[in-house]
C-alpha cells in the first residue's frame, strides 16, 4: 500500500466546472486530457475500432444482386432513386422503412439513456469517437498531458512548429479520409475512388469531401468538447430521460469526503477522512474538462475515463474500487443517507465502513434487476413493436405492383359501332433486379377488351408484357366494351397483373365510365 | 455631449435615454458585427455595379457581368433544345409511320405533339381532343378523311376547306333545300336515321320513300350503303357518331343547308416537324388506324 502522499497529484483544474463558470463569449480554455488506462478505456478502444471499422469498410463490401443491379452491399443511389442494403432494396415510396428505423433509433436512445445514461455520448457518438481518434494523434505527436501543456505554453520554435504542423497534417488526412469514406456510400466505391483520384468525379463529390473534411477537422480537432456542450441538443434533453434508477457516472462522496491529500496526518489528528486523496487524476483524464466530484453536470458525456483513473488510484492505496462508479441516483441517495445518518450530520465515511474497515453491508450497490422498470420495459416494448412491424412489412412487401390512372378528359369515348372506350395509364412496377414477363388481365366488365398503345396485337382480355429489371413500365391501355354489355354509367372492374412464373400478383380496382344511355 | 453619464454598475457610458429609471447602456457593437456590417455595405455597392440594379428613365443599368434573367432563360431553352436535338432531327427526317414504330420516338413525338396540341388545337377540339358538335372528336375511331398516321398528318398540314392552301382537303355537300321538296327532305332524313337504327320515331313510309331519294341524290358520295367515302370526306351515316347531331331535325337541317367546318392548314405555321408530332399524338389517342 502506498502512502497517499506518494500518489501523483495532478495540477489539474476543471476548466468547465460550474465554480469556474466564465462569462459568455470568453475564449475557450484548452483541455489536455491525460491518457487513461483501465477497463472502460479498453472498452472504448474496442468500440472505436468497431464503429470506425463499420464506417470505413461498409461501402467496400460487395453483394451479388445479379447482372441488373449494383453489387455494392450498402448503396444510396440518389440518381437511380434506389437504396440497397444487402438483400434489401428500397424504392423511394418505401421510405417509411427508413422512417421506421429512425423511430427505432429514437426509442433505442431513450431506452439506452434511461438505463445506462448517456452511453451513446460516451462511447459511440461520432463526435466522441473522432475526438478520441484525434487525441490519439495528438498524444503520439506531442506527448501526454504534461508535455502538451508545456509545448502549448512554450514559445514558437522549430521543434514546436514541426510538432504542430505534423499534428494538423495528420488530423487533416483523417478528416479527408472521413469525408472521402462518406461519399462511397452514394456511388460504386471502386469506380468513384478511381474517378476521385484522377479528377473525373462529379463536383458534388469533391464538395462533399471538402465540407466533411472541414467539419471533421473543426469539430474533432479544434472544437472538441464545445460541440457537445454548446451545439448538441442531447445534453439538454437527457435530463428528461434520466430518472433515479438510471446508471450514470457518479462520484460517491459518501465514501470520498472529506477529501484529503494528507490522509494519515488527518486521521492521526482524529479527523474524519474520506477515500478521496484529491489527486485530481479524474480531472486530468476528463476530455470535457470537468470535475466529476462536483456531481452530475450537463457537460459530462459519461465516458467513464474518470472511473478508470480513480480505480487505479484506489488500487494503489488499497481501497475498494468504485469511488467514482456507475451508480444510480437511488443508490447514491441511500448511501448518502447512511453516511450522513439521514442528513443529521456532515459526511462521516466511518458510517459506511464496518469494524474491519471494509465497506459495510448496508451500502447499496446496483443490481441488474433495476434495469427492468416499467419505463424501460415500455421503451423496449415500443422499440420491439416498431422493429417487428418493420420486419413484417419487409417480409410481406410486394415486389410487383400496379398503379392505374383513368383518363379524365375525356372520361369515355363513344366509338362508331356504339361501343364505349375508356383510357387508362397502367404503371407496372417490377421491383426486383430481374426482367419479368408480366401478364395484365381484366377481371369483371363483361365483353370488354384491351388494346395497348405500342403493342401490335388484337384486342384481348389479357396480354403479357416484358418489364425491365428494377424498372417501372408505363402502358397506355384502352378498354373497350360493346354497347350491349354496358351496365350503367359507372362499372367497377379490376386490373390484375401477374408474374408469368406465377410467383407474384397484384390487383387494382378501377372504374369504367359510360355516358347516360338514351335507351 | 459633456454630460455623458457613466453607469455605476458596469462602468459603461449610457446613451442618456431613460425609461422609468432604466437607462440604456452605450456598449459598442461587437467587432465581428461591425465587420459583417461594413462588409455588407461593400458587398451591396459592388453588387449593384456587377449586376443590373439602378433604375434609369426607361431602362436600368445592366451591370458589368452582363447578367440578365432573360439570358438565363435563353440559355436554359438552348440547353433544352440541344438535349432534344437528336430526337427532333429524327422526327424531322422520318415518316410518321416509322416514328410510330419506334418506341422511344413515339413517346417523344406524342409528348411534343401533346404540348403543341394544347397551344394550337384545344380551342376547337377541346383539351381532351373530345371535340364538340361540328368539331370532330379525335379520340374515336371515325375519320372523315382517314385515320392512318399519314392521313392525319395530311389533314393537319393542309387543313380542311382552307382556301389559302392549294393542297387542302375539299368537299362540299350541296344544299338540298334548293333541290328537294321539304317533304322529301323529311323522308331522306328518316331513311338516314334508320341506317344507324336511330329511326324508330320515323314513319315507315317515309323511310321507304327516303331510300329512293337517297339512292338518287346521296349515294354518289355517301355510298349505296351509306358507309361514306373518305376520298370525299363524306361521313359514314351508319355508325353511332354524328357530327352535327343525330336527331331527325338535326339530320334534316344538315340535308337542307349543310354546315361545313373549316380547319386551317398548319404546315406553314408550325413546320413539318411539329405537324408530324401532332399527327403522332392524335394517332395515339386511341382511334388511330
HADDOCK unambig.tbl for C-alpha pairs under 7 A between the chains (distance, minus, plus):
assign (segid A and resid 409 and name CA) (segid B and resid 128 and name CA) 4.78 0.50 0.50
assign (segid A and resid 410 and name CA) (segid B and resid 128 and name CA) 5.45 0.50 0.50
assign (segid A and resid 410 and name CA) (segid B and resid 130 and name CA) 6.01 0.50 0.50
assign (segid A and resid 413 and name CA) (segid B and resid 139 and name CA) 6.55 0.50 0.50
assign (segid A and resid 413 and name CA) (segid B and resid 140 and name CA) 6.09 0.50 0.50
assign (segid A and resid 414 and name CA) (segid B and resid 140 and name CA) 6.52 0.50 0.50
assign (segid A and resid 415 and name CA) (segid B and resid 140 and name CA) 5.30 0.50 0.50
assign (segid A and resid 415 and name CA) (segid B and resid 141 and name CA) 5.84 0.50 0.50
assign (segid A and resid 415 and name CA) (segid B and resid 240 and name CA) 6.98 0.50 0.50
assign (segid A and resid 416 and name CA) (segid B and resid 141 and name CA) 6.21 0.50 0.50
assign (segid A and resid 416 and name CA) (segid B and resid 142 and name CA) 5.96 0.50 0.50
assign (segid A and resid 416 and name CA) (segid B and resid 239 and name CA) 4.91 0.50 0.50
assign (segid A and resid 416 and name CA) (segid B and resid 240 and name CA) 4.88 0.50 0.50
assign (segid A and resid 416 and name CA) (segid B and resid 241 and name CA) 5.44 0.50 0.50
assign (segid A and resid 417 and name CA) (segid B and resid 239 and name CA) 5.63 0.50 0.50
assign (segid A and resid 417 and name CA) (segid B and resid 240 and name CA) 5.73 0.50 0.50
assign (segid A and resid 418 and name CA) (segid B and resid 240 and name CA) 5.15 0.50 0.50
assign (segid A and resid 453 and name CA) (segid B and resid 284 and name CA) 6.79 0.50 0.50
assign (segid A and resid 454 and name CA) (segid B and resid 103 and name CA) 6.85 0.50 0.50
assign (segid A and resid 478 and name CA) (segid B and resid 286 and name CA) 6.97 0.50 0.50
